[in-house]
């Protein structure tokens, strides 16, 4: 398969987003608990709020999670691309 330059750039963004253990754990939490907040994620993983927010921003930019603002909270849900990451991972881990 031959990729165009733009496709290569998008693949790079996607793979960089999931090239971190914490981000994979975060993506898994978002899949398990749709509507989870940054605060709850950071509490569950024992990481700083800013670190969690930064990881989520990278996942959002890659299109793996959606975010919505609800009052003072930012809630996250997994996207179709995020679900496809887990399908891809299952195939790789067979």
Secondary structure, 3 states (H helix, E strand, C coil): CCCCHHHHHHHHHHHHHCCCHHHHHHHHHHHHCCCEEHHHHHHHHCCCHHHHHHHHHHHHHCCCEEEEEECCEEEEEECHHHHHHHHHHHHHCC
